[in-house]
């Protein structure tokens, strides 16, 4: 175990610590933006129409449902804790760079998601399955590399599940403390969350995937309550909004930061937050994109491109606004979730702590369900043996409980390790084979 831990830490230090992934993702985002002629701006109105056009048939999966699935994975505890960390380390200026990288990164999401539709497989029941491993096998004829990507996916998702579970129990136990039959708060919550997932996975009577049905309800709800709360915060601080935006822009290019040699840090914190939140370039959302009931790859690419906008420009921005519209005296000396909770309490009073608990539960629960769905696709690529996928789901339930009761930093490092390997493979593979996705865009634009 010490050897494995050292290897994981060494790889993470190279990929994350040296910002190799940042340069790869930014480079891909700029490249694909030019190759698609900045479709994320040119076709924004049409993207909205595509998203809400119900093109599914029977029990097929619609674009809107895959949008909810992809959003569920992108939106999690990181949209709160990660943004708070970016502001704490890089100041308000980091938010500007977070926005910019999301605007560019949506082009990467378009290309990779379009490719996942082009190179997916149809299953016996008529549903579709796909993702980066399937792209690698079908287009590059390198199944061994697809298996490595799929294994990295499973490793990443095991870590993510534990992180999200721990975030749920941590947010609840920080506000409420109870004991039932000798069991503490974290144990009770961990068991409850695990049982919820068991019910959704194994006891749903629906013909359609129970995870997709659940996320159809959870994602809109969690987004709406958060956006309404932020709208209330903005309405309550109208006079402070111009100054907030002025600080964001001025500190993004600020002479003070440049003179102090901190401008690079401001830029990097914002860029990393944007990239690691919306996950454009990692190939994660490809598992969701492949499931859609459509014969036009570009349509699904547009949907996932919009998911990047929602994750960073809406959800992450909402967190930033909540924090930046609070006097510094209120959050002085605080960091992470403690800082965010203090900011929310400042805005809405005694309802702040319970609101954060509810918000974190839905954010984290939706991510858990989404990565379970993604992991099932990865396991199906590795082996079509249904028993293997059953074993994966059972292990997932165990990870939810273990992550809830204990914070294991090694497992958290595994999540970074898996995501890093996924991103490197995905970027290196999709850049040289992007032409079919670009051709689909041209054909769809003619149709439009």
C-alpha positions as CSV (number, residue, x, y, z in Angstrom):
1,X,0.0,0.0,0.0
2,X,2.8,2.6,0.8
3,X,4.3,1.9,-2.7
4,X,0.9,2.4,-4.4
5,X,0.3,5.6,-2.3
6,X,3.7,7.0,-3.3
7,X,3.0,6.2,-7.0
8,X,-0.4,7.9,-6.9
9,X,1.1,11.0,-5.2
10,X,3.9,11.2,-7.7
11,X,1.5,11.0,-10.7
12,X,-0.8,13.6,-9.1
13,X,2.2,15.9,-8.4
14,X,3.1,15.8,-12.1
15,X,-0.3,16.1,-13.6
16,X,-1.9,18.5,-11.1
17,X,1.0,20.1,-9.3
18,X,2.9,21.0,-12.5
19,X,-0.3,22.2,-14.2
20,X,0.2,19.8,-17.1
21,X,-3.5,19.1,-17.2
22,X,-4.3,22.9,-17.1
23,X,-2.1,23.5,-20.2
24,X,-3.6,20.5,-22.0
25,X,-7.2,21.4,-21.3
26,X,-6.7,25.1,-22.1
27,X,-4.9,24.2,-25.3
28,X,-7.7,21.8,-26.4
29,X,-10.4,24.4,-25.5
30,X,-8.7,27.1,-27.7
31,X,-8.1,24.7,-30.5
32,X,-11.6,23.3,-30.6
33,X,-13.1,26.8,-30.3
34,X,-11.3,27.8,-33.5
35,X,-12.1,24.5,-35.2
36,X,-15.8,24.9,-34.5
37,X,-15.7,28.6,-35.4
38,X,-16.7,29.4,-31.8
39,X,-20.0,27.5,-32.1
40,X,-20.7,28.1,-28.4
41,X,-21.3,31.7,-29.1
42,X,-22.7,31.6,-32.7
43,X,-25.3,28.9,-32.0
44,X,-26.2,29.7,-28.4
45,X,-29.9,30.3,-29.2
46,X,-30.2,27.1,-31.2
47,X,-28.5,25.2,-28.4
48,X,-31.3,26.2,-26.0
49,X,-33.9,25.1,-28.5
50,X,-32.2,21.7,-29.0
51,X,-32.0,21.2,-25.2
52,X,-35.8,21.5,-24.7
53,X,-36.9,19.7,-27.9
54,X,-38.2,16.3,-26.9
55,X,-36.9,14.0,-29.5
56,X,-36.9,10.7,-27.5
57,X,-39.0,7.7,-28.6
58,X,-40.6,5.3,-26.2
59,X,-38.3,4.6,-23.3
60,X,-35.4,6.3,-25.0
61,X,-33.3,9.0,-23.3
62,X,-33.9,12.6,-24.4
63,X,-31.3,15.3,-24.7
64,X,-32.8,17.0,-21.6
65,X,-32.3,13.9,-19.6
66,X,-28.7,13.4,-20.7
67,X,-28.2,17.1,-19.8
68,X,-29.5,16.4,-16.3
69,X,-27.2,13.4,-16.0
70,X,-24.1,15.3,-17.2
71,X,-25.0,18.3,-14.9
72,X,-25.5,16.0,-11.9
73,X,-21.9,14.7,-12.3
74,X,-20.4,18.2,-12.9
75,X,-22.3,19.9,-10.1
76,X,-21.2,18.8,-6.6
77,X,-19.4,19.9,-3.5
78,X,-16.6,21.3,-5.6
79,X,-19.0,24.0,-7.0
80,X,-19.1,25.4,-3.5
81,X,-15.9,24.4,-1.7
82,X,-13.8,24.7,-4.9
83,X,-15.1,28.2,-5.7
84,X,-14.5,29.4,-2.2
85,X,-11.0,28.1,-2.3
86,X,-10.3,29.8,-5.6
87,X,-11.6,33.2,-4.2
88,X,-9.6,32.7,-1.0
89,X,-6.4,31.9,-2.8
90,X,-6.8,34.1,-6.0
91,X,-9.2,36.8,-4.9
92,X,-12.3,37.9,-6.9
93,X,-10.2,38.1,-10.1
94,X,-10.1,34.3,-10.2
95,X,-13.8,34.3,-11.1
96,X,-13.2,36.1,-14.4
97,X,-10.7,33.5,-15.5
98,X,-13.1,30.8,-14.3
99,X,-15.8,32.2,-16.7
100,X,-13.4,32.5,-19.6
101,X,-12.2,28.9,-19.4
102,X,-15.8,27.7,-19.3
103,X,-16.7,29.7,-22.4
104,X,-13.8,28.1,-24.3
105,X,-14.1,24.7,-22.7
106,X,-17.7,24.2,-23.9
107,X,-16.2,23.7,-27.4
108,X,-14.2,20.7,-26.1
109,X,-17.4,19.3,-24.5
110,X,-19.2,19.7,-27.9
111,X,-16.5,17.7,-29.8
112,X,-16.1,14.9,-27.3
113,X,-19.8,14.4,-26.7
114,X,-20.5,14.4,-30.5
115,X,-17.8,11.7,-30.9
116,X,-19.4,9.6,-28.2
117,X,-22.7,9.5,-30.2
118,X,-20.9,8.7,-33.4
119,X,-18.9,5.7,-31.9
120,X,-21.4,4.3,-29.4
121,X,-23.0,0.9,-29.4
122,X,-26.6,-0.2,-29.5
123,X,-27.6,-2.8,-26.9
124,X,-30.0,-5.7,-27.2
125,X,-32.8,-3.7,-25.6
126,X,-32.5,-0.9,-28.1
127,X,-30.7,1.5,-25.7
128,X,-27.3,3.0,-26.4
129,X,-24.0,2.7,-24.5
130,X,-20.8,4.6,-25.1
131,X,-18.1,7.0,-23.9
132,X,-14.4,7.6,-24.4
133,X,-13.4,3.9,-24.1
134,X,-15.9,3.0,-26.9
135,X,-14.5,5.9,-29.1
136,X,-11.0,4.6,-28.6
137,X,-12.0,1.0,-29.5
138,X,-14.2,1.9,-32.5
139,X,-12.1,4.7,-34.0
140,X,-8.6,4.0,-33.0
141,X,-8.8,0.2,-32.7
142,X,-7.0,0.3,-29.3
143,X,-9.2,-1.6,-26.9
144,X,-6.3,-1.9,-24.4
145,X,-6.2,1.9,-24.1
146,X,-9.9,2.0,-23.7
147,X,-9.7,-0.5,-20.9
148,X,-7.1,1.7,-19.2
149,X,-9.4,4.7,-19.5
150,X,-12.4,2.6,-18.2
151,X,-10.3,1.4,-15.2
152,X,-9.2,5.0,-14.5
153,X,-12.9,6.0,-14.6
154,X,-13.8,3.4,-12.0
155,X,-10.9,4.4,-9.7
156,X,-11.9,8.0,-10.0
157,X,-15.6,7.3,-9.3
158,X,-14.8,5.3,-6.2
159,X,-12.9,8.2,-4.8
160,X,-15.6,10.8,-5.9
161,X,-18.3,8.7,-4.2
162,X,-16.4,8.7,-0.9
163,X,-15.7,12.4,-1.2
164,X,-19.4,13.2,-1.8
165,X,-20.6,10.9,0.9
166,X,-18.2,12.5,3.4
167,X,-19.3,15.9,2.3
168,X,-22.9,15.0,3.1
169,X,-22.2,13.7,6.6
170,X,-19.8,16.5,7.3
171,X,-22.3,19.2,6.4
172,X,-25.0,17.6,8.5
173,X,-22.9,16.8,11.5
174,X,-21.5,20.4,11.6
175,X,-25.1,21.7,12.2
176,X,-26.9,18.8,13.8
177,X,-25.8,16.2,16.4
178,X,-28.0,13.2,17.3
179,X,-27.6,9.7,18.7
180,X,-29.8,6.7,18.0
181,X,-29.3,3.3,19.7
182,X,-25.7,4.2,20.3
183,X,-25.0,5.3,16.7
184,X,-23.6,8.7,16.1
185,X,-24.7,11.3,13.5
186,X,-22.2,10.3,10.8
187,X,-23.0,6.6,11.1
188,X,-26.7,7.2,10.8
189,X,-26.4,9.5,7.9
190,X,-24.0,7.2,6.1
191,X,-26.3,4.2,6.4
192,X,-29.3,6.3,5.3
193,X,-27.5,7.6,2.2
194,X,-26.4,4.1,1.3
195,X,-29.9,2.7,1.7
196,X,-31.3,5.5,-0.5
197,X,-28.9,4.5,-3.3
198,X,-29.7,0.8,-2.8
199,X,-33.4,1.5,-3.3
200,X,-32.8,3.6,-6.4
201,X,-30.4,1.1,-8.0
202,X,-32.0,-2.3,-7.1
203,X,-35.7,-1.7,-6.3
204,X,-37.0,0.6,-8.9
205,X,-39.9,-0.8,-10.9
206,X,-39.5,1.5,-13.9
207,X,-38.5,0.3,-17.3
208,X,-36.1,3.2,-17.7
209,X,-32.9,3.5,-15.8
210,X,-33.8,4.5,-12.2
211,X,-30.8,6.8,-11.9
212,X,-31.9,8.9,-14.9
213,X,-35.4,9.1,-13.6
214,X,-34.2,10.2,-10.2
215,X,-31.8,12.8,-11.6
216,X,-34.7,14.2,-13.8
217,X,-36.3,15.3,-10.5
218,X,-33.3,16.1,-8.4
219,X,-31.2,18.2,-10.7
220,X,-33.9,20.8,-11.6
221,X,-34.9,21.0,-8.0
222,X,-31.4,21.6,-6.6
223,X,-30.6,24.1,-9.4
224,X,-33.9,26.0,-8.8
225,X,-33.6,26.4,-5.1
226,X,-30.0,27.5,-5.4
227,X,-30.7,30.0,-8.2
228,X,-33.7,31.5,-6.3
229,X,-31.6,31.9,-3.2
230,X,-28.9,33.7,-5.2
231,X,-31.5,35.9,-6.9
232,X,-32.7,36.9,-3.4
233,X,-29.1,37.7,-2.4
234,X,-28.6,39.8,-5.5
235,X,-31.9,41.6,-5.0
236,X,-30.9,42.3,-1.4
237,X,-27.6,43.7,-2.4
238,X,-28.4,45.7,-5.6
239,X,-26.2,48.6,-4.7
240,X,-23.2,46.4,-4.1
241,X,-23.4,44.5,-7.4
242,X,-21.6,47.0,-9.6
243,X,-18.7,47.1,-7.2
244,X,-18.5,43.3,-7.0
245,X,-18.2,43.0,-10.8
246,X,-15.7,45.9,-10.9
247,X,-13.6,44.0,-8.4
248,X,-13.8,40.8,-10.4
249,X,-12.7,42.4,-13.6
250,X,-10.1,44.8,-12.1
251,X,-8.4,42.2,-10.0
252,X,-8.4,39.8,-13.0
253,X,-6.1,42.2,-14.8
254,X,-5.2,44.4,-11.8
255,X,-2.0,46.5,-11.7
256,X,-1.7,45.7,-8.0
257,X,-1.7,42.0,-8.6
258,X,0.7,42.4,-11.5
259,X,3.1,44.6,-9.5
260,X,2.9,42.1,-6.6
261,X,3.7,39.2,-8.9
262,X,0.4,37.5,-8.0
263,X,-1.4,37.9,-11.3
264,X,-0.3,34.5,-12.4
265,X,-1.7,33.0,-9.3
266,X,-5.0,34.8,-9.8
267,X,-5.2,33.5,-13.4
268,X,-4.2,29.9,-12.5
269,X,-6.7,29.6,-9.6
270,X,-9.6,30.7,-11.8
271,X,-8.5,28.5,-14.7
272,X,-8.1,25.4,-12.6
273,X,-11.4,26.0,-10.8
274,X,-13.2,26.3,-14.2
275,X,-11.6,23.3,-15.8
276,X,-11.9,21.0,-12.8
277,X,-15.5,21.9,-12.2
278,X,-17.0,21.6,-15.6
279,X,-14.8,18.6,-16.5
280,X,-14.8,19.5,-20.2
281,X,-12.0,17.4,-21.7
282,X,-12.0,14.6,-19.2
283,X,-14.5,12.6,-21.1
284,X,-16.7,12.1,-18.1
285,X,-19.9,13.4,-19.8
286,X,-19.3,11.1,-22.8
287,X,-20.9,8.3,-20.9
288,X,-24.1,10.4,-20.5
289,X,-24.0,11.8,-24.1
290,X,-23.9,8.3,-25.7
291,X,-27.2,7.3,-24.1
292,X,-29.3,9.9,-26.0
293,X,-32.0,8.9,-28.5
294,X,-30.8,10.9,-31.5
295,X,-29.2,10.3,-34.9
296,X,-27.5,13.7,-35.0
297,X,-24.3,13.8,-33.0
298,X,-24.0,17.6,-33.2
299,X,-27.3,18.0,-31.3
300,X,-26.0,16.0,-28.3
301,X,-22.7,17.9,-28.5
302,X,-24.6,21.1,-28.2
303,X,-26.4,19.9,-25.1
304,X,-23.2,18.9,-23.3
305,X,-21.6,22.2,-24.3
306,X,-24.5,24.0,-22.6
307,X,-23.9,21.9,-19.5
308,X,-20.5,23.5,-19.2
309,X,-22.2,26.9,-19.2
310,X,-24.6,25.9,-16.5
311,X,-21.9,24.4,-14.2
312,X,-19.5,27.3,-14.3
313,X,-21.4,30.4,-15.4
314,X,-24.5,29.7,-13.3
315,X,-23.7,27.4,-10.3
316,X,-20.1,28.4,-9.6
317,X,-21.0,32.0,-10.2
318,X,-23.8,31.7,-7.7
319,X,-21.4,30.5,-5.1
320,X,-19.0,33.4,-5.9
321,X,-21.7,36.0,-5.7
322,X,-22.8,34.7,-2.2
323,X,-19.3,35.0,-0.9
324,X,-18.3,38.3,-2.6
325,X,-21.4,40.2,-1.4
326,X,-20.5,39.6,2.2
327,X,-18.3,42.1,4.2
328,X,-14.8,40.8,4.8
329,X,-15.3,41.1,8.5
330,X,-18.0,38.4,8.4
331,X,-15.7,35.8,6.8
332,X,-12.3,36.9,8.2
333,X,-10.3,33.9,9.3
334,X,-12.7,31.4,7.8
335,X,-12.2,29.0,4.9
336,X,-13.9,26.3,3.0
337,X,-17.4,25.3,3.9
338,X,-17.2,27.3,7.2
339,X,-16.7,30.5,5.1
340,X,-19.6,29.6,2.8
341,X,-21.9,28.8,5.6
342,X,-21.1,32.1,7.3
343,X,-21.8,33.9,4.1
344,X,-25.2,32.2,3.6
345,X,-26.1,32.9,7.2
346,X,-25.3,36.5,6.7
347,X,-27.7,36.8,3.7
348,X,-30.6,34.7,5.0
349,X,-30.2,34.6,8.7
350,X,-30.9,31.5,10.8
351,X,-32.1,29.6,7.7
352,X,-28.5,29.7,6.4
353,X,-27.1,26.6,8.1
354,X,-30.1,24.3,7.3
355,X,-30.1,25.6,3.7
356,X,-26.4,24.7,3.2
357,X,-27.2,21.2,4.6
358,X,-30.0,20.7,2.1
359,X,-28.0,22.1,-0.7
360,X,-25.0,19.9,-0.1
361,X,-27.2,16.8,0.2
362,X,-28.7,17.3,-3.2
363,X,-25.5,18.4,-4.9
364,X,-23.5,15.5,-3.5
365,X,-26.3,12.9,-3.9
366,X,-26.8,13.8,-7.6
367,X,-23.1,13.4,-8.2
368,X,-23.0,10.0,-6.5
369,X,-25.9,8.7,-8.7
370,X,-24.3,10.2,-11.9
371,X,-20.9,8.6,-11.4
372,X,-22.6,5.2,-10.5
373,X,-24.3,5.4,-14.0
374,X,-21.0,6.3,-15.6
375,X,-19.2,3.5,-13.8
376,X,-21.7,1.0,-15.0
377,X,-20.9,2.0,-18.6
378,X,-17.1,1.7,-17.9
379,X,-17.6,-1.7,-16.3
380,X,-19.7,-2.8,-19.3
381,X,-16.8,-1.9,-21.6
382,X,-14.3,-3.9,-19.6
383,X,-16.5,-6.9,-19.5
384,X,-20.1,-7.7,-20.6
385,X,-20.5,-10.0,-17.7
386,X,-23.5,-8.7,-15.8
387,X,-22.2,-10.2,-12.5
388,X,-19.1,-7.9,-12.7
389,X,-21.4,-4.9,-12.9
390,X,-23.4,-6.2,-9.9
391,X,-20.2,-6.5,-7.9
392,X,-19.3,-2.9,-8.9
393,X,-22.6,-1.7,-7.6
394,X,-22.3,-3.5,-4.3
395,X,-18.8,-2.1,-3.8
396,X,-20.2,1.4,-4.5
397,X,-22.7,1.0,-1.7
398,X,-19.9,0.0,0.6
399,X,-17.9,3.1,-0.5
400,X,-20.8,5.4,0.3
401,X,-20.9,4.1,3.9
402,X,-17.1,4.0,4.4
403,X,-16.7,7.5,2.9
404,X,-19.5,8.8,5.1
405,X,-18.0,7.7,8.4
406,X,-14.3,8.3,7.6
407,X,-12.3,10.8,5.6
408,X,-9.6,8.8,3.8
409,X,-7.2,11.2,2.1
410,X,-5.6,8.3,0.0
411,X,-8.9,7.5,-1.5
412,X,-9.4,11.2,-2.3
413,X,-6.0,11.2,-4.0
414,X,-7.2,8.2,-6.1
415,X,-10.1,10.4,-7.4
416,X,-7.5,13.0,-8.6
417,X,-5.3,10.2,-10.0
418,X,-8.2,8.6,-12.0
419,X,-9.4,11.9,-13.3
420,X,-5.9,12.9,-14.4
421,X,-5.3,9.7,-16.3
422,X,-8.8,10.0,-17.9
423,X,-8.1,13.6,-19.0
424,X,-4.7,12.8,-20.6
425,X,-6.0,9.9,-22.6
426,X,-9.2,11.7,-23.6
427,X,-7.5,14.8,-24.9
428,X,-4.7,13.0,-26.7
429,X,-7.3,10.8,-28.4
430,X,-10.0,13.2,-29.5
431,X,-7.8,15.9,-31.0
432,X,-6.6,13.9,-34.0
433,X,-10.0,12.3,-34.6
434,X,-12.3,15.4,-34.2
435,X,-13.2,15.6,-37.9
436,X,-16.4,13.5,-37.7
437,X,-17.7,15.8,-34.9
438,X,-16.8,18.9,-37.0
439,X,-18.5,17.4,-40.1
440,X,-21.6,16.7,-38.0
441,X,-21.7,20.3,-36.9
442,X,-21.5,21.6,-40.5
443,X,-24.3,19.2,-41.6
444,X,-26.5,20.2,-38.7
445,X,-26.0,23.9,-39.3
446,X,-27.1,23.4,-42.9
447,X,-30.2,21.6,-41.7
448,X,-30.9,24.5,-39.2
